[in-house]
Amino acid sequence: MADIKALPFPFPLDRNAVALIVIDMQRDFTEPGGFGESLGNDVSLVAGIVPDVKRLIEGFRDAGLPVIHTMECHSPDLSDLPPAKQNRGNPKLRIGDMGPMGRILISGEPGTSILPDVAPVDGELVIEKPGKGAFYATPLGDELKAKGIRQLVFAGVTTEVCVQTTMREANDRGYECLIIEEATASYFPHFKAATLDMIRAQGGIVGWTAKLDDLLEVLS
Ligand code: TIU
């Protein structure tokens, strides 16, 4: 065990039971023409975290610790896309529509892929998920149990949607959860700030928050 400087109090890192989970660092959320922009968002804000996510991933790889990646996406026949999700709002392009990077949020399409700088390497688990949370309708829970993981370090986009949803799912399943501030982003900076605040409020009701360098110092 080694303590990482964190809020609301130090995070007791267990190298034998920790994994990094990188949420949805996909072109669809970070590049013009994808799902994020179709919802009316300025995607440049979230694309800016790529160098810090890369440093975090490399810190885990260098320490020989597991890295897990998730992708929000649906099957080409849309059988895992409920109408309540497909029809939400008034986006320019809906999930499954053809866009400049292929069909929006569909498995295997160019826009659905993870950005090259933070892409999985051989042997890393990749979870395709139809929901915002990574536990719903995926094998993630069974995979974590099989690997003996009980602590998750979080990065990715967007802080208040897929990252927070997955962190809450994990917290309820008994995982100790730590989110790295510089390695997550929202299209709305005040939503990111509020999410970090609510995670660490009430004695860490959802988990812990930490700075990237404070984690990397303990990992190295
Ligand atoms: N729209 C938004 O902020 N996020 C998503 O739809 N998905 C993820 O957060 N990955």
Residues whose N, C-alpha, C, O or C-beta is under 5 A from the ligand:
A	BS01	TIU	D24 E72 V157 T158 V161 C162
